[in-house]
Amino acid sequence: MTIDIARNAPKPPPENPEAEASLLGALLIDHSLFAPFVRGRISPPDLSRDHHKLVLGTMERVSARGDAISFETVQHELTATNELGSVGGAQFLVGLMQNVPTVAHAETYATIVSRTAQLRRLIGAANEIARLALVREDARGAVEDASRLLFSVSEASLHRDIISLEVALNRYITQIEERGDSAGLGVPTGIKTLDEKTGGLQPSDLILLAGRPGLGKTSLALCFIEHAALRAGKTCAIFSLEMSELQVVQRLISMVAEIDGNRIRRGRLTLPELQAISDASGHLQQAQIFVEESSRLTVTDILAKSRRLQAERGKLDLIVIDYLQLIEGIGEDDNRVQEVAKISRALKAIARELEVPVVALSQLSRQIETRGTEPMLSDLRESGALEADADLVMFLWQKDQQDRKDGVVRLKLAKHRNGPTADIDLHFEAELTRFRDLGETREPV
């Protein structure tokens, strides 16, 4: 029996020293390439060859001093630190410049170097995960640590260094040109006044929808999903830590069929109502709505499941989490405030990495009930970090007994990082778990 040695031999780690050398040579030829393609994206540990690491580290020091990167400045710095011989002398620097195919492809070289570096980090995380599986007896703890390792690999791609305004402007103009007439339009919520103020739920935004129990936070979030999926053809994911998937489905059917949820639960339905439920079910089956029901989820679970859904479906437009305070901590902090702060930052990182709006429902502290006034940002329960991390903060509240009698719920847009705040009146049809837009509040609150 013959053995295919080539097939069974372990593959070397992904690396591309030719792309590394071409990138370094391009930088020596044209120093202006360093800021847009290397600074904040590629660091010496990302390179696979020690002499390449030394050269890039030298370039970073030269640039940090405010000097232009060139053959002369890099050679002088290497000489000053007694490292010129370690890289192969001045001839090595000359060779880097001579062997560059073209400086016009510097961005391509940088992309290749960045990609292979991330793959090597992934291999390192995989090796550590294998070690955890061998030495840890606590399976759940090992899985959680493994998830954190993978999260750290993906999070590394979000890190950016300082860039010039010129670079930022060019990226912004390119983004506008790519969007065309849809520039600024996010995921529509179905609440006309809210969409007018926000342009819809924007990609990469962390959005908090907060209120005391019983005011319809979950119902409003499901209204967002129903409108986005059924009316706008968006792909939506619901992470429900409080309700079962059957409860979520029942609310959606009640909303779409416009039938009292209590009647659906009791099962005493007329033939027209049964037909309406069948029609609603047919519409919902066509919608791209995905439900994850679990009473125990971490942010790494949410990231992993969302990333997989995005890969399988080709897109993911909206994530809803019901609700934030039920997410399990991602560390071993005894302090719940610090734990919630870490969760908040991680949710923002998920929104940025996947480039989708993340709507997280949140509880308000009890002090709003004793105070008897409209909610403030300081009422967000358990962490001031929620206020800082969120791009959009919305409160549901009722002013007085008359509001409760009339079914009026006020939506206070308390923080809007990229636009105006507002006070919007909604009518809540509790039996249908549906909100109707009444427009901006006219009387003082």
C-alpha positions in Angstrom: 0.0 0.0 0.0 1.3 3.4 -0.9 0.8 6.5 1.1 0.3 9.9 -0.4 2.8 11.8 1.7 2.0 15.1 0.0 -1.7 14.8 0.8 -1.2 13.8 4.4 1.6 16.2 5.2 0.5 19.2 7.4 0.1 22.4 5.4 2.4 25.4 6.4 0.6 28.4 8.0 -0.8 30.8 5.5 1.7 33.5 4.6 2.8 35.5 1.6 6.3 36.9 2.1 6.3 38.1 -1.5 3.3 40.3 -0.8 5.0 41.5 2.4 8.2 42.4 0.5 6.2 44.2 -2.3 4.3 46.2 0.3 7.5 47.3 2.1 9.2 48.1 -1.2 6.2 50.2 -2.3 6.3 52.1 1.0 10.0 52.9 0.5 9.2 54.2 -3.0 6.1 56.2 -2.0 5.7 57.2 1.6 2.1 58.4 1.1 0.9 54.8 0.9 1.6 54.2 4.5 -1.3 56.1 6.0 -4.2 54.7 4.0 -3.0 51.1 3.6 -0.8 50.2 6.6 -1.2 52.5 9.6 -3.8 51.0 11.9 -4.3 47.9 9.7 -1.0 46.1 9.6 1.6 45.9 12.4 5.0 44.1 12.6 3.5 40.9 14.3 1.3 40.6 11.2 4.3 39.8 9.0 5.7 36.3 8.7 9.5 37.1 8.3 11.6 38.6 11.1 13.5 41.0 8.7 10.2 42.2 7.4 9.0 42.8 10.9 12.1 44.9 11.7 11.7 47.0 8.6 8.0 47.7 9.2 8.7 48.5 12.9 11.4 51.0 11.7 8.9 52.6 9.3 6.4 53.0 12.2 9.0 54.8 14.3 10.0 57.1 11.4 6.4 57.9 10.7 5.6 58.5 14.4 8.4 61.2 14.5 6.7 63.0 11.6 9.4 62.1 9.0 8.6 60.7 5.6 9.3 57.1 5.0 12.1 56.6 2.5 15.2 54.5 1.8 17.4 57.1 3.5 15.2 57.6 6.7 14.7 53.9 7.2 18.4 53.1 6.6 19.4 55.8 9.1 16.9 54.5 11.7 18.1 50.9 11.3 21.7 52.1 11.6 20.9 54.1 14.8 19.3 51.0 16.4 22.1 48.6 15.3 19.6 46.6 13.3 20.7 47.3 9.7 22.9 44.1 9.7 20.0 42.1 11.0 17.9 42.8 8.0 20.7 42.2 5.5 22.1 45.6 5.1 21.3 48.5 2.8 21.3 46.0 -0.1 18.1 44.4 1.3 16.3 47.7 1.3 17.4 48.3 -2.3 16.2 44.8 -3.2 12.8 45.5 -1.7 12.4 48.6 -4.0 13.7 46.9 -7.1 11.4 43.9 -6.8 8.1 45.7 -6.5 6.0 44.8 -9.5 4.1 48.1 -9.3 3.3 50.6 -6.5 -0.2 50.9 -8.0 -1.1 47.6 -6.4 0.0 48.6 -2.9 -3.6 48.2 -1.6 -3.7 44.6 -2.9 -0.4 43.8 -1.2 -1.8 45.2 2.1 -5.0 43.2 1.7 -3.1 40.0 1.2 -0.8 40.6 4.2 -3.8 41.5 6.4 -5.8 38.4 5.3 -3.0 35.9 5.9 -2.2 37.5 9.3 -5.8 37.1 10.4 -5.8 33.4 9.2 -2.6 32.8 11.3 -4.3 34.4 14.3 -7.3 32.0 13.7 -4.9 29.1 13.6 -3.4 30.2 16.9 -6.9 30.5 18.4 -7.7 27.0 17.1 -4.6 25.5 18.7 -5.5 27.2 22.0 -9.1 25.8 21.7 -7.7 22.3 21.1 -5.6 22.7 24.2 -8.6 23.8 26.2 -10.5 20.8 25.1 -7.7 18.5 26.2 -7.1 20.1 29.7 -10.5 21.4 30.8 -13.0 19.2 32.5 -15.7 21.9 32.5 -17.1 21.6 28.9 -19.4 24.6 29.1 -16.5 26.8 30.4 -14.2 25.5 27.7 -16.8 26.4 25.0 -17.3 29.9 26.4 -13.5 30.5 26.5 -13.3 29.2 22.9 -16.0 31.5 21.8 -14.1 34.4 23.4 -11.0 33.5 21.5 -12.8 33.4 18.2 -14.5 36.8 19.1 -11.1 38.3 19.8 -9.8 37.2 16.3 -12.8 38.8 14.6 -12.7 41.9 16.8 -9.1 42.5 15.8 -10.2 43.4 12.3 -12.2 46.3 13.7 -9.2 48.1 15.2 -8.2 51.2 13.3 -5.5 53.8 13.9 -5.8 57.6 13.4 -6.3 58.6 9.7 -6.3 61.9 7.9 -9.5 63.7 7.2 -8.7 63.4 3.5 -8.7 59.6 3.7 -12.0 59.6 5.8 -13.6 62.0 3.2 -12.6 59.8 0.3 -14.1 56.7 2.0 -17.3 58.7 2.8 -17.7 59.9 -0.8 -17.1 56.4 -2.1 -19.8 55.1 0.3 -22.3 57.7 -0.9 -21.6 56.9 -4.6 -22.1 53.2 -4.0 -25.4 53.7 -2.2 -26.7 56.1 -4.9 -30.2 57.3 -4.3 -30.5 55.2 -1.2 -27.8 57.0 0.7 -28.7 57.4 4.4 -31.6 55.0 4.2 -31.5 52.3 6.8 -33.9 49.5 7.8 -37.4 51.0 7.9 -39.3 50.6 11.2 -42.9 51.2 9.9 -43.2 54.1 12.4 -43.2 57.0 9.9 -42.3 59.8 12.3 -39.4 57.7 13.7 -38.1 56.9 10.2 -38.3 60.6 9.2 -36.0 61.5 12.2 -33.5 58.6 11.8 -33.7 57.6 8.1 -34.4 54.1 9.4 -32.2 51.9 11.6 -28.7 52.4 10.4 -26.0 49.8 9.8 -23.4 49.4 12.5 -25.6 51.2 15.1 -26.3 49.9 18.5 -29.9 50.9 19.3 -31.4 50.7 22.8 -35.2 50.4 23.2 -35.9 50.8 26.9 -38.9 51.0 29.2 -40.5 49.6 32.3 -42.3 46.2 32.1 -45.7 46.2 30.4 -45.2 49.2 28.0 -44.7 47.1 24.9 -40.9 47.0 24.2 -41.1 43.5 22.7 -44.2 44.4 20.7 -42.6 47.5 19.2 -39.4 45.5 18.3 -41.6 42.9 16.6 -43.4 45.7 14.8 -39.9 46.8 13.5 -39.2 43.2 12.4 -42.6 42.6 10.8 -42.3 45.8 8.7 -38.7 45.2 7.8 -39.2 41.6 6.7 -42.7 41.6 5.2 -42.8 45.1 3.7 -39.1 45.8 2.9 -37.9 42.3 2.2 -35.1 42.5 4.9 -33.5 39.5 6.7 -34.0 39.8 10.4 -32.8 37.8 13.4 -34.5 37.7 16.9 -32.6 36.5 19.9 -35.3 35.9 22.5 -34.0 35.2 26.0 -37.4 35.8 27.7 -40.1 34.3 25.4 -40.2 31.0 23.6 -40.2 30.8 19.8 -43.9 29.8 20.0 -44.7 33.0 21.9 -42.8 35.0 19.3 -44.7 33.3 16.5 -48.1 33.9 18.2 -47.4 37.6 18.6 -46.4 38.0 15.0 -49.5 36.1 13.8 -51.7 38.2 16.0 -50.1 41.4 14.6 -50.3 40.4 10.9 -53.7 38.7 11.1 -55.0 41.5 13.4 -56.7 39.1 15.8 -56.7 39.4 19.6 -53.8 37.3 20.9 -56.0 36.1 23.8 -58.5 34.6 21.4 -55.7 32.8 19.6 -54.5 31.3 22.8 -57.9 30.2 23.9 -58.6 28.7 20.4 -62.2 30.0 20.1 -62.0 31.3 16.6 -64.5 31.9 13.8 -63.9 30.6 10.3 -62.9 34.1 9.0 -60.4 34.4 11.9 -59.0 31.0 11.0 -58.6 32.1 7.4 -56.9 35.3 8.5 -54.5 33.3 10.6 -53.8 31.0 7.7 -53.1 33.9 5.4 -50.9 35.6 8.0 -48.9 32.3 8.5 -48.4 32.1 4.7 -47.0 35.6 4.6 -44.7 35.0 7.6 -43.4 31.8 6.1 -42.2 33.8 3.1 -40.5 36.3 5.3 -36.8 36.1 6.2 -37.3 36.1 9.9 -35.1 33.8 12.1 -35.7 33.1 15.8 -33.2 31.9 18.4 -34.9 30.9 21.6 -32.6 30.5 24.6 -32.6 31.5 28.2 -28.8 31.4 28.2 -26.9 33.4 25.6 -23.6 35.3 25.7 -22.6 37.9 23.2 -20.2 35.4 21.6 -23.1 33.1 21.0 -25.0 36.0 19.4 -22.0 36.9 17.2 -21.4 33.3 16.1 -25.1 32.6 15.2 -25.5 36.0 13.5 -22.3 35.5 11.5 -23.4 32.0 10.4 -26.8 33.3 9.4 -25.2 36.2 7.4 -22.9 33.7 5.6 -25.8 31.2 4.8 -28.3 33.8 3.6 -25.8 36.2 2.0 -27.1 39.1 4.0 -28.4 40.1 7.5 -30.2 43.4 7.8 -31.4 43.6 11.4 -30.7 41.9 14.8 -33.1 42.2 17.8 -32.2 41.1 21.3 -34.9 40.7 23.9 -33.5 41.7 26.3 -30.0 43.0 27.2 -30.0 42.4 30.9 -30.7 38.6 30.4 -27.5 38.2 28.3 -24.9 36.2 30.3 -21.7 37.9 31.3 -18.6 37.3 29.2 -16.1 37.5 32.1 -15.8 36.6 35.7 -16.7 39.9 37.1 -18.8 39.9 40.3 -19.8 43.5 39.6 -22.9 43.4 37.4 -22.4 47.0 36.3 -19.0 46.2 34.8 -20.5 43.0 33.3 -23.2 45.0 31.5 -20.7 47.5 30.3 -18.7 44.7 28.7 -21.8 43.3 27.1 -22.7 46.8 25.8 -19.3 47.3 24.2 -19.5 43.8 22.7 -22.9 44.4 21.1 -21.5 47.6 19.6 -18.6 45.6 18.2 -21.1 43.0 16.7 -23.0 45.8 15.0 -19.8 47.2 13.5 -18.4 43.9 12.4 -21.5 42.6 10.7 -22.5 46.2 9.6 -26.1 45.7 10.7 -28.3 47.6 13.2 -28.5 45.8 16.6 -31.7 46.6 18.6 -31.2 45.7 22.2 -34.2 45.9 24.5 -33.4 47.1 28.0 -35.0 47.7 31.4 -35.3 51.0 33.1 -34.6 51.4 36.8 -37.5 51.6 39.2 -36.7 55.2 40.2 -38.6 56.5 37.2 -41.9 55.2 38.8 -41.2 56.9 42.1 -40.1 60.1 40.4 -43.2 60.3 38.2 -41.5 62.1 35.3 -40.3 61.1 31.8 -37.3 58.8 31.6 -33.7 60.1 31.3 -30.6 58.5 30.1 -29.4 58.0 33.6 -32.4 55.7 34.2 -30.9 53.0 32.0 -30.5 50.0 34.4 -27.2 48.7 35.7 -24.7 50.7 33.6 -23.9 54.1 32.4 -21.9 52.4 29.6 -25.2 51.7 27.8 -25.7 55.4 27.4 -22.2 55.9 26.1 -22.1 53.0 23.7 -25.5 53.3 22.1 -25.9 55.4 18.9 -29.7 55.6 19.4 -31.6 55.4 22.7 -35.4 55.2 22.7 -37.7 55.2 25.8 -41.3 54.0 26.0 -43.3 55.7 28.8 -46.7 57.0 29.7 -47.2 60.5 31.1 -50.3 59.9 33.3 -53.5 57.9 33.8 -55.0 59.6 30.8 -52.3 58.1 28.6 -53.1 54.7 30.0 -56.8 55.1 29.5 -56.3 56.2 25.9 -53.7 53.6 25.1 -51.1 56.3 24.3 -47.4 55.3 24.7 -44.8 58.0 24.2 -41.6 57.1 22.3 -38.9 59.4 23.5 -35.9 59.6 21.2 -33.5 60.6 24.0 -30.2 60.1 22.2 -29.4 60.2 18.5 -25.7 60.3 17.7 -26.2 61.3 14.1 -29.5 63.3 14.1 -32.2 65.1 16.1 -34.1 63.9 19.1 -37.8 63.8 19.3 -41.0 62.9 21.3 -43.4 60.7 19.3 -46.9 59.6 20.3 -47.9 56.0 19.6 -51.2 54.3 20.1 -50.7 50.8 21.5 -53.3 48.2 20.6 -52.4 45.7 23.3 -54.7 42.9 22.1 -53.0 43.0 18.7 -49.5 43.8 20.1 -49.4 46.6 17.4 -48.4 50.2 17.5 -49.8 53.0 15.4 -48.0 56.3 14.8 -49.8 59.4 16.1 -47.0 61.9 15.1 -44.8 64.1 17.2 -45.9 65.2 20.6 -47.6 68.6 20.4 -48.3 69.4 24.0 -45.4 69.9 26.5 -44.3 66.8 28.4 
